[in-house]
Amino acid sequence: MTITESPCVLVCAIDMKTGFCFGCGRTREEIGAWSIMSPEARRSVMADLAARLETVERRPRRETRRSLLAREKQQG
């Protein structure tokens, strides 16, 4: 079995204004098709996720793995 890289942080709720997941920034369609997307298509989506997450109306209530890694990287 092959493990597919995923940006999922287990905060699965869609911002109704933007259509992006509050946790990972993907759309419902992208989430549903993720396992059958080509690696190139997944990388293309992942390149846009940080900018997408800046547009959602609210932030997750708990620290996500992504934010934890970003904070640790900034702290050196």
N, C-alpha and C positions, 0 to 999 in steps of 0.2 A: 504494500500500500504506500502511496506517495503522499507526503504531507504538503498541502497547499498553503503558502504564506497568506496570511490574512491580517487586515488591520483591525479586526474585531476586538473590542475591549469589554464585551459583555454588558454594554450599556445600550440596549436595543430599544430605541424609541425614535420615531421620525418627527422632525420639526415640520409642522404642517405648512409653515410659510415658505421654507426653502426646499423641502422634500428630502433633506439630508438627515442621516442618522445622527443623533446627538453624540453618540460615542465614537463612531468611526468616520463619519462624513460621507458614507456611500448612500446612494439612492436605493429604494426597495428593489428596483430592477437589477442594479449591480449586485446587491446582496444575494438575490435569487440566482443570478447567473454566475456568481463568483467561481464556483467549482468547475465550470465548463469554459470559462474565459481562457484565452491564451495567456501565457506569462507576460507577453508584451502588452496586452490589453490591461491586465491587472496592474502592471507597473505604471502604465499611463494614468489609470484611475488613482493609484496611490500617490502619484506626483501632485495631484490636485487636492488631496484631502486636507492638508493644513489650511489652505486658503478657504476651503469650504467650511471648515469648522469655525472659522472666524465669523461666518455669516449667520450661524444658528442663533435663535432667540435667547436660549438659556444654556448654561453649562451643566454637565453632569454633577450630581450632588456629591459624588465621591471622587477621589483622585483616581484617574485611569492609569493604566500601565504606560500609555503614551505620555501623559503629562508627568508621571514619575520619572521616566527616562529622560525627558527633556529637562526637568528640574535638576536631576543628577548631572547631566551633561553640562549645564550652565554653572553648577557649583564646582566643576573641575574634577 
